[in-house]
């Protein structure tokens, strides 16, 4: 896409979606959806018939804080499209009417969220960089696995990212029109949904490890700027962490039952930045590619014709290269009610672990993920979740139900004798920051 076309497609708000914007977008969405058609001599001629915009019905506070979403339906006519295996003889031109549904995601251009996204480079990651990695992984997996691979199964096939240094717009197929539905953070996911996600994300993580081992690929070198690694001077800490801890002190200091939680949180607050950065530093050989934001508004479910629950994952902007249990623990806390989390955690751990090792076996990686390593990493991620929930989850509390869920998340870690207070190694303490990759 030409640079001037990119600029023309950038949006500051969904109200900026106009006739002219849809016309400019049309060649791109046609290519994304129908890339198997090959034009002969000339590009197909596209004529916009009509379009409509519908504001996203998603009232999820987590999703709404970081972006605005709208669905557009586009009906257009195609002339000069070529079908047939060979150009010339046997090839035919067609004139047909197509209707597509797309989700438009607009990232704010001002404020704390915009500053964090651009300063960390996360607004470029989803398709511009991480998309290249996902496509490469999908192609490799397709050659080694029979049937549909996990990448093709859980990642929407096409997406269009438009970005500059300080702005980002994402357009991708709206899978709700294919029967996929999501939950909100407040309602959380069901036990069945959690177990399916845990199994699939474990298989995805194992597939990534198999890919890098078998192909002898250094992912951070082969896919530069793909995986986000926070720095201790990041606004993630100076803005979000500080605001989270400050809010808890303001709201909880007068409640006796919460005073002990505030005391125990002091240890975490004192080392927040260095502890988070050091905890996310990848540990080989099982470091893998994370989604980074497995909250309900990014996970879409539907039952297939055999009655099996299937899923799609969107929003890969916070992709990381780190320990896989980071995704699992995040899922079990941000995406699930307290009751479901406490009931399903062990089964979810087993589903994830089995999915991870199944991928290593099926792809002949000649290694396995030891259970003791997984358990150690899971425990570290529970410590990390204390900060993550204060830093992010706490900022979006709007109901008593979510407030109580946060209390439960913190209590279940802080009062668990099996989870020691966080500590820094000597190497962590002596380094003010870990370089970004």
Secondary structure as GFF3:
##gff-version 3
##sequence-region A 1 437
A	DSSP	alpha_helix	3	9	.	.	.	ID=ss1
A	DSSP	three_ten_helix	14	16	.	.	.	ID=ss2
A	DSSP	alpha_helix	19	33	.	.	.	ID=ss3
A	DSSP	beta_strand	45	55	.	.	.	ID=ss4
A	DSSP	alpha_helix	61	66	.	.	.	ID=ss5
A	DSSP	beta_strand	68	83	.	.	.	ID=ss6
A	DSSP	beta_strand	92	106	.	.	.	ID=ss7
A	DSSP	alpha_helix	112	120	.	.	.	ID=ss8
A	DSSP	three_ten_helix	122	124	.	.	.	ID=ss9
A	DSSP	pi_helix	125	129	.	.	.	ID=ss10
A	DSSP	alpha_helix	130	144	.	.	.	ID=ss11
A	DSSP	alpha_helix	150	154	.	.	.	ID=ss12
A	DSSP	beta_strand	159	164	.	.	.	ID=ss13
A	DSSP	beta_strand	167	173	.	.	.	ID=ss14
A	DSSP	three_ten_helix	175	178	.	.	.	ID=ss15
A	DSSP	alpha_helix	191	214	.	.	.	ID=ss16
A	DSSP	alpha_helix	219	222	.	.	.	ID=ss17
A	DSSP	alpha_helix	235	235	.	.	.	ID=ss18
A	DSSP	pi_helix	236	241	.	.	.	ID=ss19
A	DSSP	alpha_helix	242	252	.	.	.	ID=ss20
A	DSSP	alpha_helix	256	270	.	.	.	ID=ss21
A	DSSP	alpha_helix	272	280	.	.	.	ID=ss22
A	DSSP	beta_strand	288	290	.	.	.	ID=ss23
A	DSSP	three_ten_helix	296	298	.	.	.	ID=ss24
A	DSSP	beta_strand	299	303	.	.	.	ID=ss25
A	DSSP	beta_strand	309	313	.	.	.	ID=ss26
A	DSSP	beta_strand	320	322	.	.	.	ID=ss27
A	DSSP	alpha_helix	325	334	.	.	.	ID=ss28
A	DSSP	alpha_helix	338	362	.	.	.	ID=ss29
A	DSSP	alpha_helix	371	391	.	.	.	ID=ss30
A	DSSP	three_ten_helix	393	396	.	.	.	ID=ss31
A	DSSP	alpha_helix	400	414	.	.	.	ID=ss32
A	DSSP	alpha_helix	426	430	.	.	.	ID=ss33
###
